[in-house]
């Protein structure tokens, strides 16, 4: 009787081990959930999914992607939080978490262009906060931004996520500091050209980009008062991601308000 119970337990354990989802499957499953939570601006869901990534961080083959997606969740909590009135200390805390994850990701995989681009993006934002406190000095974070971005560009110059981060200083800096709105628009156009229309549902790798390119074009054209282009691009972004709360609830109303003047 005991022998039969032991055999049954072994069979049950074997079945459970066989059915346990692999790290690859768990990352593939998490990716669209993370992307959806980002587009919907669901900070709680992003935080929950971030925690789901942490047990995968020690996987020898895919740990770098677990760190990337955990960092992505923190990054997107900050981006969406900025549009939802998040406090500066909370923004910084989430960006610091993101930076730590992205930097671990590229330490684990030194040729991962997406990791370098994302790390550049969050370090640049953190550097901008630091410059408010001491505008006379260039923070180490800003120096790190340029170094990480240079490596990302060296690895994959036409990667849509690399292009997206590369456009940021052109978009946000004044002309005397290197800003160039037309230059940013050219990068966003290239990003749109090289981005796939739909995410690969079977891959755990980052492949977002086309909706972000269209949103960024709409925002940049709004700054130029090219409202026809801005409206068309915002609507194109919404056709790809109808639940994108920032585009639907913030950007489109801004464009419409400018059109009504």
Rosetta silent file (secondary structure, phi, psi, omega in degrees, C-alpha in Angstrom):
SEQUENCE: XXXXXXXXXXXXXXXXXXXXXXXXXXXXXXXXXXXXXXXXXXXXXXXXXXXXXXXXXXXXXXXXXXXXXXXXXXXXXXXXXXXXXXXXXXXXXXXXXXXXXXXXXXXXXXXXXXXXXXXXXXXXXXXXXXXXXXXXXXXXXXXXXXXXXXXXXXXXXXXXXXXXXXXXXXXXXXXXXXXXXXXXXXXXXXXXXXXXXXXXXXXXXXXXXXXXXXXXXXXXXXXXXXXXXXXXXXXXXXXXXXXXXXXXXXXXXXXXXXXXX
SCORE:     score description
SCORE:     0.000 S_00000001
   1 L     0.000  -47.421 -179.577    0.000    0.000    0.000 S_00000001
   2 H   -64.474  -37.377 -179.994    2.778    2.451    0.978 S_00000001
   3 H   -63.474  -40.521  179.212    4.720    1.497   -2.147 S_00000001
   4 H   -65.204  -39.130  177.915    1.704    2.316   -4.312 S_00000001
   5 H   -63.857  -40.690 -179.995    1.255    5.656   -2.566 S_00000001
   6 H   -64.221  -40.864  178.914    4.922    6.495   -3.156 S_00000001
   7 H   -64.541  -40.515  179.122    4.609    5.619   -6.809 S_00000001
   8 H   -64.304  -40.677  179.523    1.493    7.757   -7.096 S_00000001
   9 H   -64.356  -40.359  179.397    3.240   10.661   -5.396 S_00000001
  10 H   -64.436  -42.179  178.662    6.203   10.351   -7.771 S_00000001
  11 H   -63.144  -41.100  179.599    3.901   10.278  -10.776 S_00000001
  12 H   -65.491  -42.681  178.618    2.026   13.319   -9.478 S_00000001
  13 H   -62.823  -42.772  178.389    5.261   15.187   -8.820 S_00000001
  14 H   -61.312  -40.809  179.056    6.526   14.333  -12.278 S_00000001
  15 H   -64.932  -40.755 -179.680    3.301   15.577  -13.828 S_00000001
  16 H   -64.960  -41.869  179.131    3.504   18.813  -11.854 S_00000001
  17 H   -65.425  -37.220 -179.763    7.101   19.355  -12.901 S_00000001
  18 H   -66.931  -35.457 -175.914    6.186   18.617  -16.496 S_00000001
  19 H   -85.351  -15.260 -178.203    3.287   21.070  -16.400 S_00000001
  20 L   -61.548  129.039 -177.604    5.158   23.876  -14.654 S_00000001
  21 L   -65.604  140.686  179.577    5.534   26.723  -17.142 S_00000001
  22 L   -73.609  160.870  175.006    9.074   27.388  -18.318 S_00000001
  23 H   -56.008  -38.192  178.507   10.731   30.787  -17.785 S_00000001
  24 H   -61.319  -45.902 -179.997   10.388   31.413  -21.522 S_00000001
  25 H   -63.868  -40.001 -179.288    6.653   30.709  -21.398 S_00000001
  26 H   -65.938  -37.234  177.697    6.208   32.905  -18.326 S_00000001
  27 H   -70.846  -41.030  177.509    7.995   35.806  -20.019 S_00000001
  28 H   -60.886  -39.582  179.484    6.012   35.346  -23.232 S_00000001
  29 H   -70.498  -37.030 -176.607    2.809   35.394  -21.178 S_00000001
  30 H   -74.338  -32.504 -173.459    3.862   38.430  -19.144 S_00000001
  31 H   -54.877  -53.898 -179.603    4.953   40.610  -22.076 S_00000001
  32 H   -64.952  -28.954  177.183    1.483   41.425  -23.488 S_00000001
  33 H   -67.487  -41.906  177.533    0.139   41.950  -19.957 S_00000001
  34 H   -63.600  -43.824  179.888    2.905   44.464  -19.245 S_00000001
  35 H   -63.854  -43.034  179.388    2.297   46.232  -22.537 S_00000001
  36 H   -63.812  -43.841  179.559   -1.456   46.370  -21.936 S_00000001
  37 H   -62.413  -37.516  176.539   -1.026   47.692  -18.398 S_00000001
  38 H   -62.082  -52.531 -177.886    1.309   50.371  -19.747 S_00000001
  39 H   -61.329  -35.826 -179.929   -1.120   51.509  -22.440 S_00000001
  40 H   -80.892   -9.301 -178.328   -3.997   51.531  -19.950 S_00000001
  41 L    68.827   32.209 -177.000   -1.938   53.438  -17.380 S_00000001
  42 L   -90.194   93.700 -175.206   -2.634   50.752  -14.760 S_00000001
  43 H   -67.041  -38.376 -179.461    0.069   51.414  -12.170 S_00000001
  44 H   -65.210  -40.998  179.237   -1.085   48.685   -9.773 S_00000001
  45 H   -67.957  -38.969  175.822   -0.993   46.042  -12.492 S_00000001
  46 H   -60.637  -42.661  179.106    2.456   47.184  -13.601 S_00000001
  47 H   -65.284  -39.319  179.178    3.686   46.890  -10.007 S_00000001
  48 H   -65.280  -45.030 -179.423    2.151   43.427   -9.667 S_00000001
  49 H   -67.213  -32.830  175.103    3.710   42.208  -12.913 S_00000001
  50 H   -57.366  -43.792  179.931    7.058   43.657  -11.872 S_00000001
  51 H   -66.490  -31.360  178.408    6.995   41.365   -8.856 S_00000001
  52 H   -66.077  -26.580 -178.752    6.134   38.399  -11.101 S_00000001
  53 H   -76.025  -27.963 -170.716    9.355   38.936  -13.025 S_00000001
  54 H   -60.598  -39.579  178.679   11.642   38.783   -9.995 S_00000001
  55 L   -64.218  -16.875 -179.696   11.583   34.966   -9.479 S_00000001
  56 L   -91.213   -4.762 -171.412   12.853   34.592  -13.064 S_00000001
  57 L   -65.972  -21.939 -178.620   15.805   36.941  -12.593 S_00000001
  58 L   -93.607    1.610  179.478   18.241   34.134  -11.713 S_00000001
  59 L   -64.353  127.647 -173.636   17.507   32.056  -14.794 S_00000001
  60 L   -64.332  -29.007 -177.767   20.880   31.566  -16.529 S_00000001
  61 L   -94.278  -36.894 -170.876   19.499   31.982  -20.040 S_00000001
  62 L  -119.180    7.749  179.128   16.638   34.446  -19.631 S_00000001
  63 H   -57.735  -34.278 -179.451   17.409   36.328  -16.433 S_00000001
  64 H   -62.815  -33.734  178.056   18.461   39.348  -18.495 S_00000001
  65 H   -76.255  -34.066  175.242   14.939   39.540  -19.962 S_00000001
  66 H   -61.401  -42.725  177.148   13.326   39.161  -16.544 S_00000001
  67 H   -65.734  -39.710  178.945   15.363   42.156  -15.392 S_00000001
  68 H   -60.017  -48.963 -175.366   14.457   44.055  -18.560 S_00000001
  69 H   -72.334  -30.633  172.564   10.715   43.548  -18.104 S_00000001
  70 H   -64.454  -42.738  176.685   10.869   44.318  -14.377 S_00000001
  71 H   -64.407  -39.333  177.711   12.688   47.527  -15.300 S_00000001
  72 H   -57.915  -43.734 -179.863   10.151   48.219  -18.026 S_00000001
  73 H   -60.193  -45.278  179.296    7.348   48.003  -15.442 S_00000001
  74 H   -65.611  -41.070  178.178    9.067   50.541  -13.170 S_00000001
  75 H   -58.828  -46.536 -178.189    9.851   52.811  -16.134 S_00000001
  76 H   -73.690  -27.858  171.334    6.241   52.747  -17.259 S_00000001
  77 H   -61.017  -41.859  179.372    4.970   53.324  -13.724 S_00000001
  78 H   -68.042  -45.604 -178.656    7.023   56.532  -13.783 S_00000001
  79 H   -61.880  -49.154  178.814    5.912   57.590  -17.293 S_00000001
  80 H   -69.316  -36.304  179.100    2.241   56.980  -16.572 S_00000001
  81 H   -62.253  -35.877  178.460    2.620   58.287  -13.043 S_00000001
  82 H   -61.442  -32.479  177.955    3.943   61.585  -14.372 S_00000001
  83 H   -83.110   -8.860 -177.989    0.662   61.969  -16.268 S_00000001
  84 L  -114.098   15.574  175.931   -1.333   61.035  -13.168 S_00000001
  85 L    81.253   23.457  178.503    0.201   63.457  -10.686 S_00000001
  86 L   -63.504  143.896 -179.550    2.756   61.149   -9.090 S_00000001
  87 L   -69.287  154.329  178.904    5.073   62.916   -6.653 S_00000001
  88 H   -58.574  -45.269  178.422    8.670   63.623   -7.661 S_00000001
  89 H   -59.038  -38.126  178.662   10.102   61.327   -4.937 S_00000001
  90 H   -70.393  -37.780  174.865    7.920   58.449   -6.174 S_00000001
  91 H   -58.597  -48.822 -177.871    8.900   59.112   -9.774 S_00000001
  92 H   -62.892  -41.312  179.939   12.568   59.046   -8.824 S_00000001
  93 H   -60.874  -42.337  179.143   12.157   55.870   -6.753 S_00000001
  94 H   -69.707  -37.941  177.845   10.582   54.036   -9.694 S_00000001
  95 H   -66.134  -37.300  177.983   13.201   55.325  -12.120 S_00000001
  96 H   -66.269  -39.025  174.799   15.984   54.186   -9.807 S_00000001
  97 H   -61.212  -44.753 -179.716   14.427   50.712   -9.638 S_00000001
  98 H   -61.426  -45.451 -179.357   14.212   50.677  -13.427 S_00000001
  99 H   -59.049  -42.456 -179.552   17.833   51.789  -13.798 S_00000001
 100 H   -62.724  -43.381  179.376   19.018   49.025  -11.475 S_00000001
 101 H   -66.645  -44.765 -178.912   17.126   46.360  -13.425 S_00000001
 102 H   -64.404  -39.007 -179.377   18.231   47.596  -16.839 S_00000001
 103 H   -70.139  -32.638  172.865   21.849   47.814  -15.766 S_00000001
 104 H   -67.492  -39.170  179.495   21.701   44.271  -14.418 S_00000001
 105 H   -57.638  -45.784 -178.069   20.143   43.178  -17.701 S_00000001
 106 H   -78.151  -19.967  172.640   23.062   44.492  -19.760 S_00000001
 107 H   -69.998  -35.444  179.125   25.571   43.102  -17.304 S_00000001
 108 H   -77.299  -28.851  179.694   24.035   39.675  -17.931 S_00000001
 109 L  -139.617   98.369 -168.000   23.890   40.182  -21.710 S_00000001
 110 L   -73.692   -9.636  178.627   26.441   42.681  -22.935 S_00000001
 111 L  -111.551   25.477 -176.103   25.095   42.894  -26.492 S_00000001
 112 L   -91.629   93.226 -175.058   21.461   43.598  -25.539 S_00000001
 113 H   -59.636  -38.342  179.795   20.732   46.878  -27.319 S_00000001
 114 H   -61.409  -37.583  178.585   17.261   47.219  -25.798 S_00000001
 115 H   -65.127  -41.898  178.270   18.740   47.077  -22.319 S_00000001
 116 H   -64.578  -43.223 -179.301   21.246   49.829  -23.101 S_00000001
 117 H   -63.466  -44.731 -179.834   18.562   52.047  -24.667 S_00000001
 118 H   -65.620  -42.510  177.352   16.185   51.615  -21.744 S_00000001
 119 H   -60.888  -39.957  176.496   18.973   52.210  -19.214 S_00000001
 120 H   -60.738  -45.355 -177.494   19.896   55.369  -21.112 S_00000001
 121 H   -58.685  -46.729 -176.862   16.299   56.580  -21.028 S_00000001
 122 H   -75.018  -35.222  177.470   15.840   56.281  -17.282 S_00000001
 123 H   -67.820  -35.414  175.499   19.308   57.613  -16.434 S_00000001
 124 H   -62.312  -41.652  179.179   18.692   60.631  -18.656 S_00000001
 125 H   -66.352  -43.811  177.061   15.447   61.362  -16.831 S_00000001
 126 H   -62.072  -38.710  177.618   17.124   60.956  -13.443 S_00000001
 127 H   -63.490  -35.916  177.512   19.894   63.257  -14.626 S_00000001
 128 H   -63.757  -39.050  175.527   17.336   65.890  -15.579 S_00000001
 129 H   -63.220  -41.699 -178.203   15.996   65.809  -12.011 S_00000001
 130 H   -66.536  -34.412 -179.367   19.531   66.160  -10.657 S_00000001
 131 H   -67.068  -24.725  176.451   20.266   69.138  -12.897 S_00000001
 132 H   -63.442  -34.070 -178.453   17.388   71.038  -11.317 S_00000001
 133 H   -81.532  -27.413 -178.579   19.283   70.979   -8.035 S_00000001
 134 L  -146.191   75.176 -174.358   22.659   71.913   -9.524 S_00000001
 135 L   -65.880  -14.285 -178.241   22.270   73.326  -13.061 S_00000001
 136 L   -78.205  -16.325 -177.106   25.924   74.399  -13.212 S_00000001
 137 L  -117.468  149.581  174.146   27.173   70.795  -13.316 S_00000001
 138 L   -90.504  114.186 -176.953   26.508   67.915  -15.667 S_00000001
 139 L   -63.713  155.751  175.716   25.406   64.991  -13.490 S_00000001
 140 H   -58.672  -30.682  179.547   27.017   61.588  -13.854 S_00000001
 141 H   -62.163  -38.396  179.211   23.588   60.343  -14.906 S_00000001
 142 H   -68.183  -41.770  176.092   23.678   62.541  -18.014 S_00000001
 143 H   -60.916  -39.799  178.797   27.155   61.293  -18.881 S_00000001
 144 H   -65.846  -39.126  176.924   25.869   57.756  -18.390 S_00000001
 145 H   -52.153  -52.275 -176.275   22.900   58.520  -20.680 S_00000001
 146 H   -66.463  -36.810  179.845   25.215   59.395  -23.574 S_00000001
 147 H   -66.936  -46.873  179.816   27.500   56.428  -22.943 S_00000001
 148 H   -65.164  -41.190 -179.836   24.647   53.918  -22.792 S_00000001
 149 H   -65.744  -38.436  177.937   22.933   55.423  -25.820 S_00000001
 150 H   -61.565  -41.801  178.761   26.172   55.291  -27.818 S_00000001
 151 H   -66.708  -42.402  177.937   26.521   51.576  -27.039 S_00000001
 152 H   -60.303  -43.047 -179.367   22.875   50.903  -27.944 S_00000001
 153 H   -67.361  -37.398  177.083   23.328   52.750  -31.238 S_00000001
 154 H   -62.049  -40.994 -177.211   26.534   50.867  -31.972 S_00000001
 155 H   -73.083  -48.366 -174.568   24.759   47.548  -31.438 S_00000001
 156 L  -146.311   81.549 -175.343   21.483   48.236  -33.266 S_00000001
 157 L   -63.363  -24.118 -179.533   21.240   51.677  -34.870 S_00000001
 158 L  -104.549   14.044  174.752   17.819   50.935  -36.410 S_00000001
 159 L   -66.893  126.058 -176.583   16.264   49.370  -33.318 S_00000001
 160 H   -57.453  -37.142  179.989   12.960   51.263  -32.769 S_00000001
 161 H   -70.189  -33.686  175.319   13.496   51.511  -29.001 S_00000001
 162 H   -65.246  -45.144  179.292   17.008   52.878  -29.560 S_00000001
 163 H   -61.564  -38.037 -178.114   15.636   55.484  -31.977 S_00000001
 164 H   -62.215  -46.553  179.898   12.926   56.444  -29.473 S_00000001
 165 H   -71.166  -36.419  179.792   15.421   57.214  -26.711 S_00000001
 166 H   -60.879  -30.123 -178.937   17.829   58.856  -29.163 S_00000001
 167 H   -77.014  -18.055 -171.999   15.111   61.377  -30.086 S_00000001
 168 H   -57.205  -53.280 -179.022   14.490   62.489  -26.486 S_00000001
 169 H   -62.283  -33.547  177.389   17.209   65.176  -26.159 S_00000001
 170 H   -64.747  -33.425 -177.521   16.306   66.532  -29.595 S_00000001
 171 H   -78.600  -40.816 -167.501   12.689   66.800  -28.470 S_00000001
 172 H  -101.224  -21.466 -176.911   13.077   68.240  -24.978 S_00000001
 173 L   -83.594  150.499  173.212   16.221   70.388  -25.001 S_00000001
 174 L   -68.455  156.995 -177.133   16.233   74.019  -26.142 S_00000001
 175 H   -54.746  -36.708 -178.202   18.002   74.676  -29.471 S_00000001
 176 H   -73.062   -8.765  177.209   21.042   76.230  -27.767 S_00000001
 177 H  -109.212    7.380  178.687   21.505   72.998  -25.792 S_00000001
 178 L   110.410   -0.722  178.319   21.167   70.670  -28.775 S_00000001
 179 L   -67.526  145.310 -179.205   17.414   70.474  -29.186 S_00000001
 180 L  -158.723   95.235 -174.342   16.150   70.016  -32.725 S_00000001
 181 H   -61.742  -39.968  178.165   12.456   69.278  -33.170 S_00000001
 182 H   -64.488  -36.455  176.482   12.821   68.478  -36.862 S_00000001
 183 H   -64.333  -40.487  176.963   15.631   66.076  -36.023 S_00000001
 184 H   -62.482  -42.980 -179.921   13.410   64.320  -33.475 S_00000001
 185 H   -61.424  -39.751  178.130   10.632   64.029  -36.059 S_00000001
 186 H   -62.881  -40.100  177.455   13.014   62.407  -38.534 S_00000001
 187 H   -66.208  -40.377  178.249   13.997   59.820  -35.920 S_00000001
 188 H   -65.665  -36.615  176.844   10.351   59.126  -35.108 S_00000001
 189 H   -64.547  -42.878  177.294    9.591   58.699  -38.809 S_00000001
 190 H   -63.629  -40.642  177.361   12.427   56.228  -39.129 S_00000001
 191 H   -58.486  -43.399  177.553   11.167   54.465  -36.009 S_00000001
 192 H   -61.551  -41.690 -177.920    7.729   54.165  -37.592 S_00000001
 193 H   -63.929  -39.728 -172.331    9.262   52.734  -40.782 S_00000001
 194 H   -95.239   -2.317 -178.775   11.283   50.009  -39.057 S_00000001
 195 L   -87.577  140.991  173.849    8.716   49.006  -36.409 S_00000001
 196 L   -78.085  148.506 -174.439    6.505   45.989  -36.860 S_00000001
 197 L   -69.858  -31.790 -177.365    2.784   46.689  -36.691 S_00000001
 198 L  -129.920  146.883  176.628    2.071   43.933  -34.148 S_00000001
 199 L   -69.129  147.060  176.137    4.017   42.406  -31.309 S_00000001
 200 L   -78.753  108.070 -174.779    5.263   38.835  -31.750 S_00000001
 201 L   -66.505  -16.452 -178.218    3.037   36.890  -29.381 S_00000001
 202 L  -100.557    5.119 -176.888    5.489   34.005  -29.237 S_00000001
 203 L  -116.960  138.460  175.499    8.592   35.982  -28.312 S_00000001
 204 L   -84.998   -2.752 -177.301    9.668   37.291  -24.900 S_00000001
 205 L   -76.864  148.269  175.353   11.873   39.932  -26.541 S_00000001
 206 L   -64.346  133.573  176.849   10.833   43.610  -26.562 S_00000001
 207 L  -143.996   20.076  176.987    9.315   44.573  -29.911 S_00000001
 208 L   -72.434  159.021  177.889    7.195   47.619  -29.064 S_00000001
 209 L   161.821  -44.482 -174.205    7.681   50.726  -31.151 S_00000001
 210 H   -66.566  -48.096  176.622    5.140   51.539  -33.860 S_00000001
 211 H   -60.278  -38.209 -179.643    2.397   52.974  -31.582 S_00000001
 212 H   -66.275  -36.063  177.520    5.087   54.864  -29.659 S_00000001
 213 H   -64.129  -44.836 -178.777    6.492   56.286  -32.906 S_00000001
 214 H   -66.683  -41.423  176.179    3.050   57.529  -33.982 S_00000001
 215 H   -60.828  -44.046 -177.831    2.328   59.003  -30.541 S_00000001
 216 H   -66.824  -38.602  174.931    5.701   60.760  -30.526 S_00000001
 217 H   -61.679  -42.938  179.188    5.134   62.148  -34.018 S_00000001
 218 H   -61.679  -43.706  179.779    1.747   63.469  -32.904 S_00000001
 219 H   -63.895  -44.811 -178.522    3.280   65.127  -29.856 S_00000001
 220 H   -65.471  -41.612  178.998    6.121   66.671  -31.866 S_00000001
 221 H   -68.081  -30.135  173.260    3.782   67.968  -34.573 S_00000001
 222 H   -61.939  -40.299  178.589    1.575   69.459  -31.866 S_00000001
 223 H   -64.190  -28.594  179.201    4.613   71.447  -30.702 S_00000001
 224 L   -89.788    0.645 -175.670    5.009   72.695  -34.275 S_00000001
 225 L    61.972   24.433  171.266    1.290   73.544  -34.529 S_00000001
 226 L   -89.220   78.543 -168.263    0.972   71.077  -37.416 S_00000001
 227 H   -73.843  -29.972  177.611   -2.374   70.005  -36.048 S_00000001
 228 H   -63.953  -45.834  178.062   -3.557   68.033  -39.079 S_00000001
 229 H   -65.365  -43.828 -179.487   -0.506   65.764  -38.878 S_00000001
 230 H   -58.624  -44.749 -178.904   -0.745   65.538  -35.086 S_00000001
 231 H   -65.039  -45.047 -179.238   -4.390   64.481  -35.214 S_00000001
 232 H   -62.451  -40.886 -178.442   -3.829   61.877  -37.933 S_00000001
 233 H   -71.147  -38.501  176.907   -0.870   60.360  -36.089 S_00000001
 234 H   -63.275  -42.154  179.054   -2.663   60.253  -32.743 S_00000001
 235 H   -67.214  -35.568  176.794   -5.624   58.498  -34.340 S_00000001
 236 H   -65.211  -39.188  176.381   -3.282   56.032  -36.051 S_00000001
 237 H   -62.589  -40.672  179.942   -1.700   55.253  -32.666 S_00000001
 238 H   -69.253  -29.942  176.397   -5.158   54.663  -31.205 S_00000001
 239 H   -65.255  -33.968  177.329   -6.087   52.302  -34.021 S_00000001
 240 H   -77.752  -37.188 -177.903   -3.125   50.159  -32.993 S_00000001
 241 L  -134.486   80.482 -174.303   -3.747   50.572  -29.233 S_00000001
 242 L   -60.970  -22.143 -177.789   -7.367   51.672  -28.649 S_00000001
 243 L   -94.461   11.044 -175.851   -6.953   51.582  -24.849 S_00000001
 244 L   -69.761  104.535 -171.554   -3.938   53.878  -24.747 S_00000001
 245 H   -65.667  -38.987 -178.936   -5.024   56.208  -21.993 S_00000001
 246 H   -62.926  -47.614 -178.593   -2.364   58.875  -22.565 S_00000001
 247 H   -66.148  -47.146 -175.951   -3.173   59.275  -26.254 S_00000001
 248 H   -68.222  -43.352 -168.878   -6.948   59.028  -25.800 S_00000001
 249 H  -101.225  -14.982 -177.814   -7.347   61.095  -22.627 S_00000001
 250 H  -119.873  -59.044 -172.159   -4.434   63.561  -22.767 S_00000001
 251 H   -68.544  -48.440 -179.506   -2.857   63.958  -26.204 S_00000001
 252 H   -60.836  -46.056  175.642   -6.004   63.915  -28.359 S_00000001
 253 H   -59.572  -35.109  176.823   -7.796   66.491  -26.134 S_00000001
 254 H   -64.572  -41.744  178.589   -4.694   68.718  -26.317 S_00000001
 255 H   -65.038  -44.657  179.969   -4.734   68.515  -30.111 S_00000001
 256 H   -63.845  -38.279  178.042   -8.478   69.190  -30.234 S_00000001
 257 H   -64.358  -40.202  178.390   -8.118   72.172  -27.899 S_00000001
 258 H   -66.556  -36.929  179.069   -5.428   73.631  -30.164 S_00000001
 259 H   -66.564  -29.195 -175.867   -7.639   73.048  -33.217 S_00000001
 260 L   -81.782   -8.299 -177.881  -10.538   74.893  -31.606 S_00000001
 261 L   -77.029    0.000    0.000   -8.548   78.095  -31.022 S_00000001
